[in-house]
Amino acid sequence: MIDTSLSSFERDVIDASMEVPVLLDFWAPWCEPCKMLGPLLERLEREYGGRFRLVNVNSDTNPELVTSFDLKSVPHSVAFVDGNAVAQFAGAQPEAFVRAFLDRLIPNPSAIEHRAAREALAIGHDDLAEGYLKNAIALDPSNDGARLDMASLLLDRADPRGARLHYDTLSSNAVQQPNYGLIGARLEAAELAAALPPEGLLARRVRIDHNDLDARMHLADLHIARLEFPEALEQLLEIVRRDLHFRNDGARLKMLTVFEMAAGDPDLVTDYRSKLSSLLF
């Protein structure tokens, strides 16, 4: 707990909230409700062990801050996250209310580990990310986002069996995760690829018989498992060209799935959507 003023406000509140949520507590020496809320907030700050920071403002000696927040009474508490005021409450609220207020602001330990994993993945530190993901899952086995990222990491390492273990443990809420469909499609392709003949043999079959659509489909699955989307789309497009109804329109439907997986390459998707449309219409 620290006291702040107009001169130190940016450092104590704005800058600090970039690292951890800050709860700004406006109080006054004459305010009886403040004498109940203040000690409660200080105790909770100790109990939460650094997961939020309490900053006090004496409203009598900081009228500029009171005016800037347009306060009509004290106590008044304002929460800051990432430099922004995100929530507030007025009055000396009971402990249960304050705890619920704080818990909505403060990421749980599993979420913190997951965020660290995402940061490590973004800079290519996969081994470090794996450790963070293991921690996130151990702290909260229902952390679907962490499980999906772990499944993706294992797929990158050609370990569909390990990825399947995490995928099958997802909760029913996992469908709301933005990468749920992508990971599921990658996993299905990887499992299919694991049971397929070698790529060289399949390519040879296609060279010998351009109408070997089974071989073409298998090649497409191998390429999808490796995230080689142009090669996969080329094989699938050729299947559609030769037999639209092969495997109950399976090639066209699989192309639609690949379009979603390759959303990060819009030029590729646009090109093959156009080619597919020219065959269908």
Secondary structure, DSSP 4 states (H G I P E B T S, - for coil): -EE--TTTHIIIIIIGGGTS-EEEEEE-TT-HHHHHHHHHHHHHHHHTTTSSEEEEEETTT-HHHHHHTT--SSSEEEEEETTEEEEEEES---HHHHHHHHHHHSPPHHHHHHHHHHHHHHTT-HHHHHHHHHHHHHH-TT-HHHHHHHHHHHHHTT-HHHHHHHHTT--GGGGGSTTHHHHHHHHHHHHHHHTSPPHHHHHHHHHH-TT-HHHHHHHHHHHHHTT-HHHHHHHHHHHHHH-TTTTTTHHHHHHHHHHHHTTT-HHHHHHHHHHHHHHH-
